Amino acid sequence: MRIRLIPSIPGYRTLDKYILGKFLRTYIFGILMMVIILVVFDYVEKVDDFTELKAPFKAVVFDYYMNFIPQFISQFSALFTFVAVIFFTSKMAMQTEIVAILSGGVSFRRFMWPYMMGAMLITALSLVLSLWIIPEGQKDSVEFQSKYLKKQQTLVYPDHVYRQIEDDTYAYVRGFSPGLQRVPFFAIERFDSAQLVETLDAANASFDVESQRWTAPRYMIYSRDENGTLCGKQYRNLDTLINLDVRELGDISGVVKTLTYEELNDFLAQQRSKGSDEVFLIEVERHARFSYPISTFILTIIGVALASRKVRGGMGMHIGIGIALCFSYLMLGRVSEQIAISGSIEPWIGVWLPNIVFALIAIIVYRKAPK
C-alpha cells in the first residue's frame, strides 16, 4: 500500500511555481530599478572627478560600478526581499487569491513553502557575495577610488601609530605614506615588567608588500647596560620581518571590507594575539556577513504574515507598515553594531540583536496570520 506523506491537492505544484515566480520577479525588478537609480545619481555626482582625473571608462565600469552593485545588493537584499513580499502578497490578498488558496485545503504553513524557497535562494546568493565575491572586488574598488575620487584622496593615515606586535614588544610608526610605503620614523620597543629594556629606531624605513619586510639604510639599537642606562649603537641596512602589516596603520574598518571570510578569520586571530583594540570591529564585521543574509528568512515570514490578511486601507497600509519595519530594523542594527564596536556588549549580541528582536515579531505575527 502506498502512503502519501503530503495530501494530494489540485494545483499543488502549480501554486509553488506561481508564488515563487511572483516572489523572484518582484525582488529582481525592485533591485534592478533601485540599482539603476543609484548608479545614475552616483555617476552624476562623480562625473567631474572621473573627467578631471581621466578615469578610464573600463575602470569606471568594471573596477567601480561592477563592485558597487554587488555590495549594494548584498547589504540591502533582505530589506528588498521584505518589500517584495509585502507588495505582491498584499496584492494577492486584495484579489482574494489567498482566501481561495486556504479555502482549497492548503495550510498556511504549506502556503509559505515557496516563500521559504525564494528566501533560501536569496540568502545563498547573499552569503556567497558577502563572504567571498564582494571582498575581492572591494580591493579593486578601493584602489580605483584612491586614484580617481578626490574625496577618497583626502583620506590620510594617522601621523602617529602605536601597535603591539608581541606580548612585550610594540612598534611605533610616524608619518606613514601609503603611496610610497615609507615612514620617516620607525621604532620597535621591548619591555620587561613595564620597563623599557631595548629599542630599535630607524629613519626613512620602507615596507615591501611582497616580502612583508621592513628595511632602512641606517638604524640605532638602544639597550640597557649593567647600570641600567640606555646605550645606543648604530647599524646599517636594516632588514627585518615583524608582526606588523601596513594594513594596521590605517583605518581598520576599511581594511576588513576587503578581506574574504578566511582572510578575515586570520586577521582576527592575528589582532587578538596582539591584544589589539580593533578586535571588536573585526568580530562585528565577521558576524554581520552572516546576520544580514539570515535576516532574509525572518523578514520574509513577517512580510507574508502581515500582507496575507485583507485589511482596510489595502496595499497602502501593508506597504506603510513594511517601510516602518524596514527603518526600525536598520536603525536598531546600526545602533547595536556601534555599541558592540565600542566594546560595551559582546559583538555577536550587537550584530544579531535585530534578528533576535524581529524573530520574536515574526513568531507573533505568524501566529496571528489567517489560517
C-alpha positions, 0 to 999 in steps of 0.5 A: 500500500502506498502512503502519501506523506503530503495530501494530494491537492489540485494545483499543488505544484502549480501554486509553488511555481506561481508564488515563487515566480511572483516572489523572484520577479518582484525582488529582481525588478525592485533591485534592478530599478533601485540599482539603476537609480543609484548608479545614475545619481552616483555617476552624476555626482562623480562625473567631474572627478572621473573627467578631471582625473581621466578615469578610464571608462573600463575602470569606471565600469568594471573596477567601480560600478561592477563592485558597487552593485554587488555590495549594494545588493548584498547589504540591502537584499533582505530589506528588498526581499521584505518589500517584495513580499509585502507588495505582491502578497498584499496584492494577492490578498486584495484579489482574494487569491489567498482566501481561495488558496486556504479555502482549497485545503492548503495550510498556511504553513504549506502556503509559505513553502515557496516563500521559504524557497525564494528566501533560501535562494536569496540568502545563498546568493547573499552569503556567497557575495558577502563572504567571498565575491564582494571582498575581492572586488572591494580591493579593486574598488578601493584602489580605483577610488584612491586614484580617481575620487578626490574625496577618497584622496583626502583620506590620510593615515594617522601621523602617529601609530602605536601597535603591539606586535608581541606580548612585550614588544610594540612598534611605533610608526610616524608619518606613514605614506601609503603611496610610497610605503615609507615612514620617516620614523620607525621604532620597535620597543621591548619591555620587561615588567613595564620597563623599557629594556631595548629599542630599535629606531630607524629613519626613512624605513620602507615596507615591501608588500611582497616580502612583508619586510621592513628595511632602512639604510641606517638604524640605532639599537638602544639597550640597557647596560649593567647600570641600567642606562640606555646605550645606543649603537648604530647599524646599517641596512636594516632588514627585518620581518615583524608582526606588523602589516601596513594594513594596521596603520590605517583605518581598520574598518576599511581594511576588513571590507576587503578581506574574504571570510578566511582572510578575515578569520586570520586577521582576527586571530592575528589582532587578538594575539596582539591584544589589539583594540580593533578586535571588536570591529573585526568580530562585528564585521565577521558576524554581520556577513552572516546576520544580514543574509539570515535576516532574509528568512525572518523578514520574509515570514513577517512580510507574508504574515502581515500582507496575507490578511485583507485589511482596510486601507489595502496595499497602502497600509501593508506597504506603510507598515513594511517601510516602518519595519524596514527603518526600525530594523536598520536603525536598531542594527546600526545602533547595536553594531556601534555599541558592540564596536565600542566594546560595551556588549559582546559583538555577536549580541550587537550584530544579531540583536535585530534578528533576535528582536524581529524573530520574536515579531515574526513568531507573533505575527505568524501566529496571528496570520489567517489560517 
